[in-house]
Amino acid sequence: MIMIKNDTLDVLLTSLGIFLGLLGVVGLFLVLNNTSRILDNLGWLILSALSVSLSLGILKKVI
């Protein structure tokens, strides 16, 4: 791994975590908005749940 100053890495991880969290929330909103096609959106649901959990993990590691 390339050695980066810890501050820079923390900032990158934090912004990545926030971005993934927002992506997950948007994905969940889209899925809940189209409840008639919930089976079609199952992939989106899984993806957004993964995004949210990943972002929480990243933010927990940074903070």
C-alpha positions as CSV (number, residue, x, y, z in Angstrom):
1,M,0.0,0.0,0.0
2,I,1.2,3.5,-0.8
3,M,2.1,5.4,2.3
4,I,-0.2,8.4,2.7
5,K,-0.3,10.8,5.7
6,N,-2.9,9.6,8.1
7,D,-4.9,12.8,7.9
8,T,-5.3,12.5,4.2
9,L,-6.4,8.9,4.4
10,D,-8.9,9.8,7.2
11,V,-10.4,12.5,5.1
12,L,-10.6,10.2,2.0
13,L,-12.2,7.4,4.1
14,T,-14.6,9.8,5.7
15,S,-15.8,11.3,2.4
16,L,-16.1,7.8,0.9
17,G,-18.2,6.8,3.9
18,I,-20.5,9.8,3.6
19,F,-20.8,9.2,-0.1
20,L,-21.7,5.6,0.3
21,G,-24.2,6.5,3.1
22,L,-25.9,9.0,0.8
23,L,-25.9,6.5,-2.0
24,G,-27.5,3.9,0.3
25,V,-30.2,6.3,1.5
26,V,-31.0,7.4,-2.1
27,G,-31.2,3.7,-3.1
28,L,-33.5,2.9,-0.2
29,F,-35.7,5.9,-1.1
30,L,-36.0,4.7,-4.7
31,V,-36.8,1.2,-3.7
32,L,-39.5,2.4,-1.2
33,N,-40.9,4.7,-3.8
34,N,-41.5,1.9,-6.3
35,T,-43.0,-0.7,-4.0
36,S,-44.9,-2.3,-6.8
37,R,-41.7,-3.5,-8.4
38,I,-40.0,-4.5,-5.1
39,L,-38.7,-7.8,-6.6
40,D,-37.0,-5.9,-9.5
41,N,-35.5,-3.6,-6.9
42,L,-34.2,-6.3,-4.7
43,G,-30.7,-5.8,-6.1
44,W,-30.9,-2.1,-5.3
45,L,-32.1,-2.9,-1.8
46,I,-29.1,-5.2,-1.2
47,L,-26.7,-2.7,-2.8
48,S,-28.0,0.2,-0.7
49,A,-27.9,-1.9,2.5
50,L,-24.3,-2.8,1.7
51,S,-23.5,0.8,1.0
52,V,-24.9,2.0,4.3
53,S,-23.2,-0.7,6.4
54,L,-19.9,-0.2,4.6
55,S,-20.1,3.6,5.2
56,L,-20.9,3.0,8.9
57,G,-17.9,0.7,9.1
58,I,-15.6,3.2,7.4
59,L,-16.8,6.1,9.6
60,K,-16.5,4.0,12.8
61,K,-12.9,3.1,11.8
62,V,-12.1,6.8,11.2
63,I,-13.7,8.4,14.2
